[in-house]
């Protein structure tokens, strides 16, 4: 059953327009993610590795940014994503599309400097929101600008911008939110 579910979830990602590379046994996926509109991450394109546990969908996948990103809740060197809230909120009803259309965009929209994996990014954010946005912009230009090949326009290369009004707090029960 988990195999069929995973195939269905990967197909939903592809149909939704996410550029996705899947290994032969579907245990690892690389998915291209664009920064949400209206954030410091807008205009950036990141590759996110998704490691699928054998217990999927009962157990949440592990997410890691392959492309460097400056974010308090993403470890800079390894790209690992702070998963505490995500693991608490995970349900077998969620799928890969939820991760890329809700969880990750909300993480980029609402960084939490009070529970950091990247203490340097958290310190910058706590000191000055403007300095933090400027640094994110600098890192975006260094690592996450989309590649435009000769003969292509930027418009043809960019993926559809994705946003969601659903926040992580909508995914948590009142009891889970109190644990933060």
matplotlib code that plots the C-alpha trace (Angstrom):
import matplotlib.pyplot as plt

x = [0.0, 2.8, 4.3, 1.1, 0.6, 4.1, 3.6, 0.4, 2.0, 4.9, 2.5, 0.5, 3.8, 4.5, 1.0, 1.1, 4.2, 7.0, 10.2, 11.0, 13.8, 13.1, 15.6, 14.8, 13.4, 11.6, 13.4, 14.8, 13.4, 14.8, 12.1, 12.6, 11.0, 10.5, 10.5, 7.0, 5.9, 6.2, 9.0, 12.8, 13.0, 10.9, 12.8, 15.0, 14.9, 16.1, 16.5, 15.0, 15.9, 13.1, 14.1, 11.2, 10.9, 9.8, 6.8, 5.5, 2.8, 2.6, 6.0, 7.0, 9.7, 13.0, 13.6, 17.0, 17.8, 20.5, 20.8, 22.2, 19.7, 19.9, 17.1, 17.0, 15.2, 17.3, 20.9, 23.2, 25.8, 23.6, 20.4, 18.4, 15.0, 13.8, 11.1, 9.8, 6.5, 6.2, 6.6, 4.0, 1.6, 2.2, -0.7, -1.0, -3.6, -0.9, 1.2, 4.2, 2.1, 1.2, 4.9, 5.6, 2.5, 2.0, 4.7, 7.8, 6.2, 5.0, 8.4, 10.0, 7.2, 7.5, 11.0, 11.2, 14.4, 13.4, 13.9, 16.9, 19.0, 21.1, 21.9, 23.8, 20.7, 18.5, 20.8, 20.7, 16.9, 16.5, 18.8, 17.3, 14.6, 16.0, 19.5, 18.1, 16.2, 19.3, 21.4, 18.8, 18.8, 22.6, 22.5, 19.7, 21.8, 24.8, 23.1, 19.5, 19.0, 17.4, 19.7, 18.6, 20.1, 20.9, 17.7, 15.4, 13.7, 13.4, 9.6, 9.8, 12.2, 10.4, 7.9, 4.5, 4.6, 3.0, 1.3, -1.1, -3.3, -3.0, -0.5, 1.3, -0.9, -3.8, -2.2, -1.7, -4.3, -4.7, -2.7, 0.2, 0.4, 0.8, 3.9, 5.9]
y = [0.0, 2.5, 1.9, 2.8, 5.8, 7.1, 6.7, 8.6, 11.4, 11.8, 12.0, 14.7, 16.7, 16.3, 17.2, 20.3, 21.4, 20.7, 19.7, 16.4, 13.8, 10.5, 7.7, 4.1, 2.9, 6.2, 6.5, 9.9, 12.8, 16.1, 18.7, 22.3, 24.9, 28.6, 31.2, 32.4, 35.8, 38.7, 37.2, 37.7, 34.4, 35.5, 34.9, 32.1, 28.5, 25.7, 22.0, 20.2, 16.6, 14.4, 11.2, 8.9, 6.6, 3.0, 3.8, 6.6, 7.9, 7.1, 8.7, 12.1, 12.4, 14.1, 17.3, 18.8, 21.9, 20.9, 24.5, 26.8, 29.0, 31.4, 30.7, 30.3, 27.0, 25.4, 24.3, 26.1, 23.4, 20.3, 21.9, 20.0, 21.5, 21.9, 19.3, 19.5, 21.2, 19.3, 15.9, 16.9, 18.0, 15.1, 12.9, 10.1, 12.4, 14.7, 14.1, 15.5, 18.2, 19.5, 19.8, 21.9, 23.9, 24.5, 23.5, 24.8, 28.0, 28.8, 28.0, 30.5, 33.1, 32.8, 32.0, 31.4, 32.8, 31.5, 27.8, 27.9, 25.4, 28.2, 30.4, 33.0, 33.6, 33.7, 36.3, 38.5, 38.3, 39.1, 42.1, 43.6, 42.4, 44.6, 43.2, 39.7, 40.4, 42.0, 38.9, 36.5, 38.5, 38.3, 34.5, 34.1, 35.9, 33.7, 30.3, 30.3, 32.3, 30.2, 29.3, 30.8, 29.1, 31.0, 31.4, 31.1, 34.0, 34.2, 34.0, 30.6, 29.2, 30.2, 27.9, 29.2, 31.1, 29.1, 30.5, 29.2, 30.8, 27.7, 28.2, 25.7, 26.7, 25.5, 22.1, 21.9, 21.2, 23.6, 21.2, 21.0, 24.8, 25.1, 22.9, 25.5]
z = [0.0, 0.9, -2.6, -4.4, -2.1, -2.8, -6.6, -6.3, -4.2, -6.6, -9.6, -7.8, -7.4, -11.1, -12.2, -10.0, -12.0, -9.6, -11.3, -9.5, -9.9, -8.3, -7.7, -8.8, -5.5, -4.8, -1.4, -2.4, -4.4, -5.4, -5.8, -7.1, -4.9, -5.6, -2.8, -1.9, -3.3, -0.9, 1.1, 1.2, -0.6, -3.6, -6.9, -5.5, -6.6, -4.3, -4.7, -1.7, -1.1, 0.3, 2.0, 2.2, 5.3, 4.8, 7.1, 4.7, 4.9, 8.6, 9.2, 7.8, 5.2, 6.1, 4.2, 3.4, 1.3, -1.2, -2.4, 0.3, 2.1, 5.0, 7.4, 11.2, 11.0, 8.3, 9.1, 6.7, 6.2, 5.9, 4.7, 7.3, 8.1, 11.7, 11.8, 15.4, 14.4, 11.1, 12.8, 15.5, 12.8, 10.4, 9.6, 7.0, 5.4, 4.3, 1.3, -0.6, -2.2, 1.3, 2.0, -1.0, -1.2, 2.6, 5.0, 3.2, 1.9, 5.5, 6.9, 4.5, 5.2, 9.0, 10.1, 13.9, 15.4, 18.8, 17.9, 15.5, 13.8, 12.3, 15.3, 13.2, 11.0, 14.1, 15.7, 12.6, 12.5, 16.1, 15.8, 12.6, 10.3, 7.5, 7.9, 7.8, 4.6, 3.1, 4.0, 2.6, -0.6, -0.8, -0.2, -2.7, -5.4, -4.5, -4.5, -5.5, -8.7, -11.5, -14.4, -17.7, -20.7, -23.9, -26.0, -23.0, -21.3, -17.5, -17.8, -19.7, -17.1, -13.9, -12.3, -11.3, -8.0, -5.2, -2.1, 0.4, 2.9, 5.1, 7.9, 10.1, 13.0, 11.0, 10.9, 14.6, 17.2, 20.1, 22.4, 19.9, 19.5, 23.3, 23.2, 21.2]

ax = plt.figure().add_subplot(projection="3d")
ax.plot(x, y, z, "-o")
ax.set_aspect("equal")
plt.show()
